[in-house]
Amino acid sequence: MTSQTLRVAVVGSGYMGKGIAQTLARAGATITLIDRDAEVARAALDAMIGDAVAAEAAGLADPGSAEVVRRNSSSADLESGLAGAEFVVEAVFEELSVKHAVLAAIEANVSESTVIGTNTSAIPVGVLATALRHPERFFGVHWFNPAPYLPGIEIILGEASDPALLDDVTALLVRAGKKPVVVADTPGFIANRLQFALFKEAASMVEDGTATPQQIDEVVKSGFGFRLPFFGPFAIADMAGLDVYASSYATLSAGLGSRFDCPPSLAERIAKGDLGTKTGGGYLGMSKEESAEMASRRDRSYVALARLRAELESEA
Ligand SMILES: NC(=O)c1ccc[n+]([C@@H]2O[C@H](COP(=O)([O-])OP(=O)(O)OC[C@H]3O[C@@H](n4cnc5c(N)ncnc54)[C@H](O)[C@@H]3O)[C@@H](O)[C@H]2O)c1
């Protein structure tokens, strides 16, 4: 197989399956959308084609991409739907028993060289792999919603996964404009562990009357979240000053409890005199010159983002 011609079956034609199928179809893969319910699979194929036509018309996808998406098919029959598949995407309900049953059924209907990827949001790949006889060809390939438009993909290798088997799939993802990142096989991986921690704290503030959902969403979008398209938590902490972070943790911990205790790695850096970009170093280990370049890029990025937001809001 080559990533140019990869034959892909997507099992579970719901919200994510449909978006993943559209994205891989646009990148040239041949897709069969499969669901336990034939009507759901057919409707997903129609919706995927409709979405691709609308995306092309709106300039969100390359000219000609909708025509490519039209060439695909749907099925409710696992055996015929999986025939010839070189890569299978499992995107059924996030329930262990359902995923185990579906993965075992997939394996029973594909060749030994077929790569199987699960789009699980949080269940470790090692836990899902117990349903398979050949866990070496099984991986986590975790997409973000909406799949056609978010570039990030978490690739999760279970203990038994053979990374070499993933080469053609990774090439296809890159051709689809995605940025795959290999992450550890732990519950929620990186993205959902962080996202769900943020949501839990936000929900607590609503539950105890500290803030409304509207207030929180606005503060996140226009405050610290405004930085996130450009910088992750470590770049942000390094720029803010690790000593500033430690002082804030002391206040938060005293007022809100031990879940806000200063992280040990932060305290250790401060004890060594490493305060982030102001001293050089920090979690990202940047020199003062690199830090200055980042600060200049930061300001240009925020002004550009503010203009883009204003433009999009004026169109709404
Ligand atoms: N919704 C999100 O934002 C999101 C983001 C990333 C990952 N995920 C993950 O993607 C997976 C799918 O989520 P979703 O939001 O698309 O769910 P969904 O409910 O929209 O779709 C699931 C589909 O699976 C089908 N299905 C269930 N059992 C089946 C079986 N035995 N055989 C064939 N098809 C079967 C259902 O009919 C349904 O169409 C989950 O693991 C979820 O955690 C979801």
PDBQT file of the ligand as one rigid body, heavy atoms in Angstrom, charges set to zero:
ROOT
HETATM    1  N1  LIG A 401     -17.451  13.940  19.603  1.00  0.00    +0.000 N 
HETATM    2  C1  LIG A 401     -16.218  14.407  19.730  1.00  0.00    +0.000 C 
HETATM    3  O1  LIG A 401     -15.983  15.626  19.865  1.00  0.00    +0.000 OA
HETATM    4  C2  LIG A 401     -15.056  13.462  19.697  1.00  0.00    +0.000 A 
HETATM    5  C3  LIG A 401     -13.749  13.973  19.501  1.00  0.00    +0.000 A 
HETATM    6  C4  LIG A 401     -12.672  13.071  19.422  1.00  0.00    +0.000 A 
HETATM    7  C5  LIG A 401     -12.892  11.711  19.576  1.00  0.00    +0.000 A 
HETATM    8  N2  LIG A 401     -14.174  11.249  19.775  1.00  0.00    +0.000 N 
HETATM    9  C6  LIG A 401     -14.363   9.797  19.892  1.00  0.00    +0.000 C 
HETATM   10  O2  LIG A 401     -14.831   9.280  18.637  1.00  0.00    +0.000 OA
HETATM   11  C7  LIG A 401     -15.660   8.123  18.874  1.00  0.00    +0.000 C 
HETATM   12  C8  LIG A 401     -17.011   8.367  18.222  1.00  0.00    +0.000 C 
HETATM   13  O3  LIG A 401     -17.609   9.533  18.784  1.00  0.00    +0.000 OA
HETATM   14  P1  LIG A 401     -18.777  10.324  18.030  1.00  0.00    +0.000 P 
HETATM   15  O4  LIG A 401     -18.898  11.624  18.738  1.00  0.00    +0.000 OA
HETATM   16  O5  LIG A 401     -18.560  10.290  16.558  1.00  0.00    +0.000 OA
HETATM   17  O6  LIG A 401     -20.027   9.375  18.402  1.00  0.00    +0.000 OA
HETATM   18  P2  LIG A 401     -21.427   9.209  17.650  1.00  0.00    +0.000 P 
HETATM   19  O7  LIG A 401     -22.381   8.714  18.666  1.00  0.00    +0.000 OA
HETATM   20  O8  LIG A 401     -21.764  10.428  16.851  1.00  0.00    +0.000 OA
HETATM   21  O9  LIG A 401     -21.137   8.037  16.592  1.00  0.00    +0.000 OA
HETATM   22  C9  LIG A 401     -20.892   6.701  16.940  1.00  0.00    +0.000 C 
HETATM   23  C10 LIG A 401     -21.398   5.836  15.792  1.00  0.00    +0.000 C 
HETATM   24  O10 LIG A 401     -20.997   4.486  16.045  1.00  0.00    +0.000 OA
HETATM   25  C11 LIG A 401     -22.022   3.651  15.561  1.00  0.00    +0.000 C 
HETATM   26  N3  LIG A 401     -21.892   2.326  16.171  1.00  0.00    +0.000 N 
HETATM   27  C12 LIG A 401     -22.122   1.998  17.474  1.00  0.00    +0.000 A 
HETATM   28  N4  LIG A 401     -21.921   0.657  17.632  1.00  0.00    +0.000 NA
HETATM   29  C13 LIG A 401     -21.543   0.174  16.402  1.00  0.00    +0.000 A 
HETATM   30  C14 LIG A 401     -21.203  -1.115  15.927  1.00  0.00    +0.000 A 
HETATM   31  N5  LIG A 401     -21.246  -2.179  16.719  1.00  0.00    +0.000 N 
HETATM   32  N6  LIG A 401     -20.854  -1.250  14.594  1.00  0.00    +0.000 NA
HETATM   33  C15 LIG A 401     -20.832  -0.184  13.770  1.00  0.00    +0.000 A 
HETATM   34  N7  LIG A 401     -21.178   1.077  14.177  1.00  0.00    +0.000 NA
HETATM   35  C16 LIG A 401     -21.518   1.244  15.482  1.00  0.00    +0.000 A 
HETATM   36  C17 LIG A 401     -23.307   4.363  15.963  1.00  0.00    +0.000 C 
HETATM   37  O11 LIG A 401     -24.436   3.904  15.198  1.00  0.00    +0.000 OA
HETATM   38  C18 LIG A 401     -22.926   5.825  15.659  1.00  0.00    +0.000 C 
HETATM   39  O12 LIG A 401     -23.303   6.186  14.316  1.00  0.00    +0.000 OA
HETATM   40  C19 LIG A 401     -15.713   7.961  20.394  1.00  0.00    +0.000 C 
HETATM   41  O13 LIG A 401     -14.721   7.043  20.789  1.00  0.00    +0.000 OA
HETATM   42  C20 LIG A 401     -15.396   9.357  20.916  1.00  0.00    +0.000 C 
HETATM   43  O14 LIG A 401     -14.882   9.365  22.208  1.00  0.00    +0.000 OA
HETATM   44  C21 LIG A 401     -15.250  12.090  19.820  1.00  0.00    +0.000 A 
ENDROOT
TORSDOF 0
